[in-house]
Amino acid sequence: MEALNNLFITIDSFLGSAFWFPYVLLGVGLFFTIYLKFPQVRFFKHAWLVVTGKFDKADDPGDTSHFRSLTTALSGTVGTGNISGVAFAIFLGGPAALFWMWVTAFLGMTTKFVEVTLSHKYREKTEDGTMAGGPMYFMDKGLNMKWLAVAFAVATVISSFGTGNLPQSNGIATAMEATFGFDPMIVGGVLAILLGLVIIGGIQRIAAVTSKIVPLMAVVYIVGALAVIFANLGNIGPAFAAVISDAFTGSAAAGGFLGASLAYAFNRGVNRGLFSNEAGQGSAPIAHAAAKTKEPVAEGMVSILEPFIDTIIICTITGLVILSSGVWKEKHHNVFDASDMTIIAGQYSEANPVDLDALYKHLNGVEGSSVQTFTGRVAIMNGVVQSNDITVMNARSIAEDVRFTIGGTEDLYSGMLVIENGVPQKDNIVVSGKSLVHSAKLTTLAFTRGFFGDFGQYIVSIGLLLFAFSTAIAWSYYGDRAMTYLFGPKSIMPYRVVYVAGFFWAAFSDTTLVWTFSAIAIVVMTLPNLFGIMMLHKEMKSLMNTYWDKHKSKK
């Protein structure tokens, strides 16, 4: 798993974590925002009217209503990205990461408007009588680029696992184990069965389920979050100030947090923003293609609301909970994931400014760091390291109270431990101690700092269960539409079987490994979609102007 994670990290370094990717994503959103004259502002009110059904007609072609298409798409975006993803972004980039999530969402409102409109225009009815749409259809029929359409469809199948399946299952299982002590394998098994029962019913059942889950889960989660925010009201002002002030400087060291450079916070904020609202990824257009309407632009306007609800509202609330509670910079006892832990040569202390500077450079990829991973043998006595020549790092922080135990037991390990490139070479060793935490664990801890006390953790677990499960449902639909495009309707059932199996496996897999794969899957789907919508920018402007002129004339 360590070798596989390192391979994924290497691949991601050329894609989502590369310096150029955030500029491409935001650049496309900025281009369309200016080119279409800020549609996310001009059409915001109209979008709400379309969702309410004000302009619906009974004989419009499609499978579901505007509202159900919106909730299906929202169920695909409102998931672990809003709970785990925001926490992961702040863990990596500090408060500044939240600002760049906002920017990604604002520009993403336009990007999603464009991709949904174009996909809806080129949708078609399949052999089984249902509507199928998505970027692969406008790439094929609008651009006459079959090869690009096939590449996107393949990327969608991959991303259905990387975005909608594996991280959702892993996030649920992690939260359930932390809160209730449930075995991740049992959690994965039960939810995999429920997932299979829902997705076999197709878009009608999916839309029916998500239209009920999405509003419910939003209310439960927001109530729990506000209980933390109001309990820490005095910290809200400083939290907002840190988000804004750090946006163009990076985040300084605070508590166990060792600091993040501007470049790192920018990259992580944009990357996690994309994971959360999926604007530009090309996923939501697949759900919106099922909406009953003859007007592609009308459905595009509905999609403007998604990044607003997902990121501007829900992700901001999560971010304020984490920042105002202070848990993001505190060390907590936890069992170290192999992918999060590394052993470095030499003794480092947070109290030493020279050490802080070296670790800051090391963690943020800044040149000039003297930090080296350790290779050699270390004596362990009753679970405690007997050498002063190493420092255990976990979750981008200096670990404290570190204990080495024999896997599956509480027996303390004694003996010589071989370390290669910072990694212990004994498989049955479990390492635990105090360090920063991230993802669902961080958000869960933050929710215990409110009026509900420890009960807050149950709100996160229930919210994550509903958020992530609905996301997995929606993404199964995206994947089966891509399979339909590639191989026809007969390929849907085999795909769903593999999808459910993946959901089960991810529940007890390495969290960091899952998230690293997720980062790759998102980008391989996003790049061809961004290229496609840029190629059709003139057609998009014509469609928008024609629709709006017609609407104004009727009014």
N, C-alpha and C positions, 0 to 999 in steps of 0.2 A: 504494500500500500504506500509506503514511503517513497519507493522508486517511481510508482505511478503518479503520485502527487507531484513529485519533482518534474516529471515529464509534462504534466498539465501546466505547471507553473512556467516552464520554459516556453511552451506553446502560447500561453496567455501573454507572456512578455512581448510577443510579436503582434498581439491582437488587442484585446481589451485593456491591458495594462501598459501598452505602448503609448508614448507621448502624443502620437498623432490621432488616436481614436476619439478622445473627447472633442477635439477640434472639428473632426469630420461630423460627428453627431450633432453638436451644437451649431456648427456652420450650416448644415442643411436646414435645421429649424430656424435659424436666424435669417437665412436667405428667403424662405417661404413666408416668414413673418413680415418681412419688409415688402417682398414681391406681391403678396396678397393683402397688404395694408392692415396688418394686425387683426386677422380674423378671429383670434381667440378673445379679443376685446369687443370687436364690432358685433359678433354673432352670439355672444355669451347668453344674452337674454333669450334670443330666438331659439337657441338650442334647448333650453328648458321647456319652451312651448311645444317643440317637436316631440320631446320625450313624453309630455302629458297626453299626447294623442290628438292635439288640437287640429292637426292637418291630415289625420288618417282617413283613408278610404277603404271600405270593406272589400273591394275587389282588387286592391293592390297585390302584386305578386310577392311571395315570400313565405316563410315558415313561422315567424314569431313577430311580436310587436316591437316597437322602438324601445319600450321600457325593458322588455325581456332581453333584447339584444344588448342593451346597455348593461344590465345586471350580469349577463353571461360574460361579457367582456370585462366588467369590473371584477367578477369573481376570478377571472384569470390574472388580473393585475393586483388586486387586494389580497395579498397572501403573506408568505413569510418575509417578502420584501418590506412590508410595513412594520413588522415586528422584529424579525431577525436582521433584515437587510439594513434598516436604519441604525440599529445597534452596531452592526458590523462596520458600517461606514464611519460612525463616530469613534468606535474602537480604533480604527485604522487612521483616520484623518482628523480626529478631534471635532470641535464645534464647527469649524470651517466647512466640513464635508456637508453639513445640512444646508448651508447656503447654496452650494453648487447643485444639490438635489433640487432646490427651488428653481434655479435657473434652468436646469434640465426639464423640469415640469412645465414652466411657462412657455419655453420654446417648443417643447414636446406637444403642447396643445395644438399648435399649428401643424406639426409633422403628422400627428395622428389624424387630423382633419383631412389632410391631403391623401394619406395612404388608404384611409377608409373610403373616401369618395371614389378614388380611382378603382379600388378593388370592387366596390359595389357596382360600378358601371359595367365592368367586364365579367360579372358573375354569370353562372349558367346553371340550368337544371340538369341534374345527373340522372343516371339510369333508374335509380330508386325513387325518383320524384322529388328529392330534396334539393335545396339550393346549395351551390358550392361556389365559394369565392375566396379571394385572398390575392396577395401580390403575384403569385404564380400565374394567375389568370390575366392580369394586365401586362405582365412580362411576355406572356405567350401571345395574346390576342392584340394587345395595344402596341407592344414594341417589336413583335415578331421575333422574339429571342427565346426560342424553345429551350436552348441550353441553359439560359439564366433561370428560366422558370423551373426546370428540373433541379438545378442546383439549389434554388430557394426551397423547393418542396422537400428535398433531402435534408436540408438544414433545419427545416421545420420539424421533421420527424425526430432528428437528433435533439433539437431544443425542447421538444415536448417532454423529453426525459430530463434534460439539463435545467430547464426553467420550471416546468409545471409538475414534474413528478418527483425526482430524487430529493431536491432541497425541501420540498413541502413535507414529504414523508419523514425525512430526517428531523426537520424542525418540530413536527408534532411529537415524535417519539422522544426527542431530547427534553421537551417541555413536560411531557407526561411522566418521564422518569424522574426529573428533578422535582416535580411537584407532588406526585402521588406514589413514586417508587415503582411504577409499572415497568415490567420487562419490555424493552423496545421491540423484541421479536413478537411478543403477543400483541402489542399495539399495532405493529405493522400487519400482522395476520388478520386481525379483526377489521381494520380499515381497508385492507386490500379487498376483502370480501364485499364490504359495503360499496366500495368504489366500483367493483365489477357489476353489482346489481343496478347502480345508477346509470353507468355509461352504456350498458347494453341497450337501454331504451332510446338512445339517439338524441338528437337535438331537442325534441319536444320535451322529453323527460328532464334533460339537462337544464333547459331554460326554466322549466317549472320549479325544479329544486333550487337553482341559484337565485331565482327571483324572490324566494322566501328566505334563503340563508343570508344573502348579502345585506339587506336592511337590518335583520336581526343582529348579525354579528357586529355591524357598525355601531349600533346603539349600545350593546353590551361593552364593547371595547372602549368607546368614547366616554361612557360613564365612569369606568374604572380609571381611565387616564386622567380625567378631570379631578378625580378624588386625590390623585398624587399632585397634580398641578396646583390645586388650591391649598393643599397641605404645605406646599413649598413655594407659596406665592411670592415670598420675598426674594427667591432665587430666579424668578422668571425674567426680570429686567436684566440682571447680569448675564443670564443664559443667552438672551437675544443679543445683548451687546457683544458677547464673545463670538456668536455666530457671524455677526456683521464685521467686527474688527479683525477677526482671524481670517476672513475670506480672502484677503489680499496679502496676508503675511504668513499664513500657516499658523498652527497652534503650538504654543510653548508647552514645555513640560509642566505637569501638574499632578501631584500625588504620585501614583505608580505609572501614570501616562508619561512616556518619555519624549513626547513631542512629535509633530508631523510637519513636514515642509509644505509650502504652498502647492508645489507641483504634485505632491503625493495626495494632499487633501482634495485638490481639484480633480485628479484622476479618479480617486475612490468615490468622491461625491457624485460625479457624473456617471460612473459605472454602476453604482448602487441605485442612482436615480433611474437609469434605464431599466435595471432589473425590477424596480418597483412598478413603474408606470408603463414600461414596454413601448413608449412612444418612439417609433422608428424601427422597431423590431419586426413589424409586419404581422403580428399575431392577432391583435384585435380586429383587423379587417376581415378575418375569417369568420368571427362571430357575427359581426355586423352584416355580413353578406346574406344572412338569413332573414333580415328585417323586411317587413312588408312595406314596400314603397317603390314608386316608379322614379323617385328623385334621388339619385346617388348623393347629391350635395346635402340633402336633408339628413341622411344618415351620417354623413361626414360631420355635420354640425353636432349631432348627438355625441359623437366621440370626443369632441372638444372638452366635454365635461369630465372625461375619465382621468387625465393627469391632474386636473384640479381637485377632484374628490380624493384620488389615491394619494397624491404627493403633497399638494398644497395644504390639504386638510389633515388626512390621517397620518402621513409621515411626519408632518410638523408636530402634531400632538405627541407622537411617540418620541420624537427628538427632544421636546421640552420635558417630557417625563424623565428621560434618561439624564439630561443635563441638569435640570433643577434638583433632582434627587442626589446628584453627586456620585452615583455608583460607577459611572464610566471611568473614573480615575482612582477607584479604590481596588485593593487586592482582596480577593475572596478565596476561600478554600475550595479546591476543585481537583479532579483527576485530570492529569495532563494528556491531551491527545498527542500522539506521536508527531503529527504534522505541525503542531503548534510549538513544540519544545525543541530547543537546541542547547547544547552545552558549549560555552566559549572558553577560550584560554584566558587565565588571569582572573583576579578578583576585581569586580566592579561594584561601585556604590552610587546610589542616587544622590547621596550627600556631596559627592565630589564633582564639581563643575567640569573637570577634564573628562571624567568618565561619562558624564551625561552627554557631552558634546560628541564623544566617540560613538556612543550607542545611538544617538540621534542620527548621525551620518550613516551608521550601519543599517539601521532600520528603514531609512528613507532613501537609500541608494545614492547618497551624496558622496562624492569623491573625498578621499582623505581620511577615512576611518581606519583606525589601527586594530579594530576588533577582528579576531581570527577564531574560527571554530576549533574545538579541541580534538586532538587525536592522541590516544594513549590509553593507559590503564589507571583506574581510580579505585582506591580502597573504600569499601562501604562497610560500616559496622553498625549493626542494629538499625539498618535503614538510613543511616546518616552518612553523608560524604565526609571522609577523613582528610581531604586535601584542601589547602588554601589556594590552589593554583587554577581553580575553575570557577565559573559562575553558571548556574542553571538559569536559562531564560525560558519563559513560557508566555505565550500570548503577548508578545512584544513588550514584556516587562521582566524585571529581575524577580525571580521566584524566591519566596521565603518559606521557612519551615518545611523544607523539602524532605520527603520520605520515599524510600525505595522499598516496595513490598513485592512479594511473590504473587504473580497473577492469580486472581480468583480467591485469594485468602487475605487475611490481615497479618500474615507472618512477615516480619521485617527481614529484609535481605541483608546478608553479611557475606563478604567475599570481594574478589577483584572483579571489576566491571570494565570490559573493553569498550572504548568509545572511538568511533571513526567518523571524522567530519561532523562532530557534534551530536552523533546519534548512538545511543547505547545499542550494543550488538547482542543483547540477550532478549529473546522474544517474550519470555514470561515475566518480565519485570514491569511493574506498574509504578508510575511516578505520580506523586500528589504533593500538594502544598498550596501556598497562597500566591495568587497572581491576578492580573487583570482577567476578566472573562469577556466573552463577546457573544454575538448572535442572541438566540432565544434566552439563554441564561442571564444575559445582561438586562434585557427588558423585564424578565421575570423578577429579578432583584429590585429593579426600579419601582415596580408596581407594589412592592411591599412597604414603600416609604410614604404611603398616603394614608388617608382616613380609614381605609379598610385594613391596614396593617398586613399581616401575613396572608389574609384572605385575598389580597390583591394578586397573589401568584396564581390563584385559581382562575381569575378573570383572564390572565394572559394565556393560561393553558387552554381554557375553553375558547377564547378568541382565536388563538393560533389553530386550534383544532378546526374551527369553522372556516377561518380564512384559508388555511392551507388545503383543507379537503375540497373546498369549492374551487380553488385554483387548479387542483389536480383534475377535477371534473371538466373544467373548461378546456384545459390543455389537451385532454384526451380527444376532445372534439376537433381541436386544431390539428392534431396529429392524424386523425382519421380522414379529415378533408385533404390533407397532403397526400396520404396513402391513396385516397380515391383518385386524385389527379395523376399520381404516378402509375398505379396498377389497377384502378377500377374498384367498384364497391366490394368485390369479393375479398379484397385484402384487408378490409376493416376489422373483421373478427380476429384474425391472427394477430394483428397489431394490438388490439385491445387486450388480448391474453398476455402478450409480452409487457404491455404497459402496466397491467395489474401486478405482474411478477416483479417488475422493477420497483414498484411502489412498496412492495413487501421487503425487498432486499435493502433498500435505502434506509429503512427504519433503524437498522443496527449497523450501518456503515460509518466510516470516519467522516465527521462533520466537515472538516477542512477540505478533504478530498472532494466531497460532494459540491461544495461551494466553488472550488477551483474549476471543476468540470463545468459548472453552471456558467461561469464567466466566459469560458470558451464558446459554449453552445449559443449564448446570446449574440456574440459578435458575428459568428459565421452565418447567422440568420439576418442580422441587421444590415451588414454591408451591401449585399445584393439588393435589398429593399430600398435603401437610401439611393443607390445608383439608379434604380428603376423609376422612382418618383421624380428624381431630378431630370431624367430624360423626358418625362411627360409634363414638365412644369407649365408649358404653354397651354396644353389641353386642360390642365387643372384650372388655370385662371379663366379660361373660356367657360368651363362648366359652372364655376362659381358665379361669374358675372351674369350668365344667362339665367341661372336659378334665382338670383337675388333681384334681377330686373323683373322677372315674372312675378315674384312674390310682392314686390312693391306695387306693381301695376294692379294686382288683385286687391291689395290693401286699399 
